[in-house]
Amino acid sequence: MNFKLPRRHRKNFEIISNKKIEENFNENECMEIFEQIKNEYKKAPNSFGSNEGRKESYLELLLIISDQIANEYKSVDVQLTQGIPDLIKSKSQ
């Protein structure tokens, strides 16, 4: 699958994943990239409305990617835990 991201998130995606956005990813690679971005989100400092907004930017990127992964792979569901998306493998197909 290819990720379709807004322009403001493409550079962050490529820096975190060390892969180009044009590449095709399989399900396992998508899950790994999601976890990498989630770890960056957890490490980011709270920005509280500053101009950087790094934590909010990572959260927005997580929401976009989790939705695209869930739409592409029917065996994956998105569950929000305190506003943070988690990918859950579903047993029914």
FIDOKE-224457 format. One line per 8 residues: number of its first residue (from 1); their letters; for each residue x, y, z of C-alpha. Coordinates in pm, 1 decimal, m for minus. Example, Ala and Ser with C-alpha at 12.3 -4.5 7.8 and 13.67 -1.06 7.14 Angstrom:
1) AS) 1230.0/m450.0/780.0 | 1367.0/m106.0/714.0
//
This chain:
1) MNFKLPRR) 0.0/0.0/0.0 | 101.0/361.0/m49.5 | 36.8/624.3/213.4 | m140.8/939.8/99.1 | m31.5/1215.6/335.4 | m76.5/1592.1/337.6 | 231.8/1783.9/233.5 | 303.6/1904.6/589.0
9) HRKNFEII) 346.8/1544.8/712.6 | 555.2/1393.5/432.6 | 894.3/1505.6/561.3 | 821.4/1383.4/916.7 | 709.7/1048.9/775.8 | 1029.6/1005.2/572.7 | 1254.4/1110.5/862.0 | 1091.5/875.3/1113.6
17) SNKKIEEN) 1054.4/571.8/886.3 | 1377.7/623.3/686.5 | 1177.9/530.7/374.9 | 1034.7/728.7/86.1 | 661.8/791.3/87.0 | 632.5/661.8/m272.4 | 737.6/308.2/m170.2 | 490.1/23.2/m145.2
25) FNENECME) 454.3/m118.4/205.6 | 318.8/m454.5/317.1 | 110.3/m502.6/631.0 | 405.5/m573.6/862.4 | 599.0/m269.6/740.1 | 290.9/m51.7/792.1 | 258.1/m175.9/1149.2 | 629.4/m108.6/1214.9
33) IFEQIKNE) 605.9/244.8/1075.5 | 296.2/309.2/1284.8 | 481.6/196.8/1599.3 | 783.6/413.7/1511.1 | 563.0/721.5/1475.4 | 381.2/633.1/1797.5 | 714.1/612.8/1983.3 | 813.7/954.4/1844.3
41) YKKAPNSF) 478.5/1090.8/1962.8 | 538.8/957.8/2314.8 | 891.5/1106.6/2323.3 | 785.9/1449.0/2192.7 | 758.2/1724.8/2453.7 | 421.2/1882.3/2524.7 | 393.8/2193.0/2314.9 | 88.9/2366.7/2471.9
49) GSNEGRKE) 0.3/2577.0/2169.0 | 350.5/2680.7/2069.3 | 434.9/2738.4/1704.4 | 614.3/2404.0/1673.7 | 325.6/2179.9/1779.1 | 540.2/1870.7/1731.5 | 332.1/1643.9/1955.8 | 6.9/1747.2/1787.3
57) SYLELLLI) 163.8/1698.6/1444.7 | 268.1/1342.0/1532.6 | m80.4/1269.9/1668.1 | m238.8/1396.0/1347.1 | 2.5/1180.3/1144.8 | m86.9/877.4/1360.3 | m458.3/930.5/1302.7 | m416.0/962.4/925.7
65) ISDQIANE) m191.9/656.8/894.9 | m401.3/437.9/1124.9 | m714.8/515.2/921.6 | m539.9/432.3/593.4 | m399.3/105.9/730.7 | m739.3/0.0/866.8 | m906.6/77.1/533.0 | m643.7/m113.1/334.7
73) YKSVDVQL) m615.3/m423.0/555.7 | m946.0/m560.4/678.5 | m769.1/m770.4/945.0 | m667.7/m452.6/1131.5 | m895.1/m232.1/1341.3 | m826.0/105.2/1501.0 | m902.0/156.9/1866.9 | m857.5/495.0/2034.8
81) TQGIPDLI) m705.0/482.1/2382.5 | m718.7/823.1/2549.5 | m723.9/980.6/2203.0 | m420.5/788.6/2077.9 | m486.8/532.7/1801.6 | m387.9/169.1/1848.2 | m390.4/m91.0/1572.2 | m558.7/m414.0/1678.0
89) KSKSQ) m547.4/m733.8/1473.5 | m903.4/m861.0/1443.3 | m971.5/m1233.7/1441.5 | m1269.3/m1225.8/1204.5 | m1214.9/m1178.8/834.8
//
